[in-house]
């Protein structure tokens, strides 16, 4: 159970770090071509 | 009694809903048939009238003067100036026929790139014909392939469960446990598993959401999030899309961790072929020997590493569209979708055998401790290794 929770926390932490780094590089999620495009199809 | 009434009411509601939708579809189909039929009848009537009246429905003689002398060029047949043609006297000068430019449009259709003054040079493509092919592939073949693959996987597992039921522990639980996976191993597994489940569900929503969820939750709940407070599923889609973008990196970290921890134990060994020939003991009776990972688990591992690696690569490429051409992006998206669907099918089977399908299996990744009888049944060579019965020094994983 602890390993599972640690995995969840780590996943969120890595995602947040990725968002901050990519945000710092100037990439917003709206600029993601395919995923945004797929939603609109 | 009350529960029964409620269930009856729910079933009635669902049935009414389905009936209403089917009736709606039937009405729309009928309407199309009627409109199409009326249009056909009307056209037939016009043709019939023309045939019956002979030359009375011919166009006026002046109309032929505007027929093109060759495709793509419109000139009056008299050879005169368009604006001053014999039949053009009644037309305003600005309403004259314009030159079509088939060569230019053909080049545009073939993907010729113009120049633009904005940073996004891809905007120089007016038409990218491969985009239509990609869209067609995604919305038809990939869509159907995924639906059949996932439904087929679930159906096969259901049949397997009916045939084999839950695979028991031979001789029952011994009461003694041994460590199967340590904290780091379970952490790596759950990091990858949790992210994959979220990525899989949010990805499926991107591919099937409009068809399945819009039908299930209704168009209002599926609409754009800013248009209505009722559009709850649109919020889920929006959050899911953002989560999909960023959790992908956690998935990559999980794969790298698993490679570092488990690569050596997932290399081929002498137990693999006999295990495969016996079907892993899943279909026939008797359990073939295996080390820490049997052949089936190795296949899961390499699927995650190789297929998951390609999915990760294409996913990261999709996050940075500026660095790739349009056709590369379409290719990346196609393989990302197809391989993800394959991976989801593989993981559904993995989840089944690791939980419902086999007694005692979940504890391996749950608490990390498995029953000794379970370990001897499925991984006898590994038990010999960790207990030193193979004549070598114990490799770790002490019995409790």
Interface residues (C-beta under 8 A of the other chain):
Chain A: X1 X2 X3 X4 X6 X7 X8 X10 X11 X12 X14 X15 X16 X17 X18 X19 X22 X27 X29 X31 X32 X33 X34 X35 X36 X38 X39 X41
Chain B: X135 X138 X139 X183 X186 X187 X188 X189 X190 X191 X192 X193 X194 X195 X198 X206 X207 X209 X210 X237 X241 X242 X243 X244 X245 X246 X247 X248 X249 X250 X253 X254 X318 X319 X320 X321 X329 X332 X333 X336 X365 X366 X367 X368
